Amino acid sequence: MGLKDKKLFLLDMDGTLYIDDRLLSGTAEFLQGIKDRGGQYIFMTNNSSKGVCDYIDKLSRMGVTAKPEEFLTSADASAELLADRKREKMYVMGTESFKDYMRTFGFNVTEEAEDDVEIVLCGFDRELTYKKLKDVCKLLSQGSRSYFATNPDWVCPADFGYVPDCGSMCWMIEKATGRWPVFIGKPEPKMALMAMKRTGFTCRETVVIGDRLYTDIACGINAGTDTCFVLSGEGTEADIEKTGIRPTYVFRDIEELHRRIKDET
């Protein structure tokens, strides 16, 4: 099955469709082309620093209209994985948006390193403070609390280069506590499987698109789908040999991918 025959496109956002507040060339045309062919797309991001409404507003400012049902985030995957532990007190190291989003699912979120905390959940915290780091280290150094994190990404693309992402924050915590989290988002297949369940499409009808081999592409491989690796963000072609993670397709950017699909039709 060629790319033109795919029905469900699972799209990374940061570094794939945009960088910071700049929509990458060809993105709007690519999204419209999917709809014109009768397909669907879901924005599938590891970035837990924003809620779905924040992403809708962000895309709107860049000229892209989106609906809540077109998103799956690492926060959604976290909520599903931990759904049976809502009564347990959870310390969340993350943005206010992330904490509020987890509360909408009914989680007992606290912002203090209290003795009765049973779960520590770390996200990509653009509002990180030393107090938060100290709280997490205290909780993880005392007792055997469950420790999760939304995503293992080392960096997040910015117009000037990169900033530390959740994986880098967890690495810093690991150096202080010796604890390493269970990661929930990509490369784990959960979000891709949730998307296929939501839409009713099969692995064969689905393709995962992203700029990172160790998260986006590995997620697609783990979920049994084809994958498209775009070179507009963190990853490079040299990383394929370094990591041994082999995407189905490689494109310079989303614009080149869009042209490839047009040429197939």
HUWO-V126809 format. One record per helix or strand. SS is the DSSP state (~ for helix, > for strand). FROM is the first residue (numbers start at 1). TO is the last residue. If there is no record, write none. Layout:
BEGIN
SS_FROM_TO, SS_FROM_TO
END
This chain:
BEGIN
~_3_5, >_8_11, >_14_14, >_18_19, >_22_23, ~_27_36, >_40_45, ~_52_61, ~_68_70, >_71_73, ~_74_81, ~_83_85, >_89_93, ~_96_104, >_108_110, >_117_122, ~_130_141, >_146_149, >_155_158, >_161_164, ~_166_177, >_182_183, ~_190_199, >_206_210, ~_213_223, >_226_230, ~_238_243, >_249_251, ~_254_264
END
